[in-house]
Amino acid sequence: MSTPALKEWAAAVHALLDGRQTVLLRKGGIHEKRFSLAAGEFLLFPTVAHSHNQRVRPEHRGLLEYAPDSTEDTVVLRAGAKVVAAIEVNRPEAIGDIADLHIWTEESVRADRLDFRPKHRLTVLVVQARALTVPVPLPRSPDYAGCSSWVQLPVTESRYLPAVHDLDALAAVARRVRASVG
C-alpha cells in the first residue's frame, strides 16, 4: 500500500506549515506533459536545489535552513495537504496580485512557472496544510528521482495536527485567486 505525495520545495512546505503560504503554483515536471491533480489529499515530499536561495523572497529565506529535510540519503516528511481549489491561470499578467500567498520571487514565478512551457497553463492549488504528528523519515530511493510532480510513498497511515488555516479562510483565498488570475 502506498500514499501519493506531491514534490515541493522544502522551504515551501515549511512556509505552508508556518501559515506564510496558502497556495502552490504547478505546471508539471519536465517528464510530464502537464500538471494533473493525482489526489485531493496527499503528503508533501520536500525537495531542495541550490538555486532556491535566489528564487525565494528575502523575508522568507530563513526557511531555506530546512534543507536537511531532503538529503542524498533521507527525506523527512512533515506535512500533508488537502486541495481546497485548483484554479487554472487564465490571466497570467495578474499573477503578482497573489504574491503575498506564496514565498517565491516575481522573477521565479515568471521564469520557473509562467515562461516554462508557455503553451501549458499554470494551476494555482489552494491547499489546507497539516503537520504530521510525528515526522516520517524515509530512505531516499531511485523511485523518488526525476522531474515529476508526484511520487508514491510507502506510508500507509498518517496522523495530523490541526490544520494551519480553516476551510473558511481558504475558501476566501480561493475566491481571491479566481478573481485575480482565474
Secondary structure, DSSP 8 states (H G I E B T S, - for coil): --EEEEEEEHHHHHHHHHTS--EEEE---TTSSS-----SEEEEEEE--TTHHHHB-GGGGGGGGGGGGB-SSEEEEEEEEEEEEEEE-S-GGGGGGGGGGS-B-HHHIIIIIISSSTTS--EEEEEEEEEEEEEEEEE--GGG-SS-SEEEES-----B---SS-HHHHHHHHHHHHHHH-
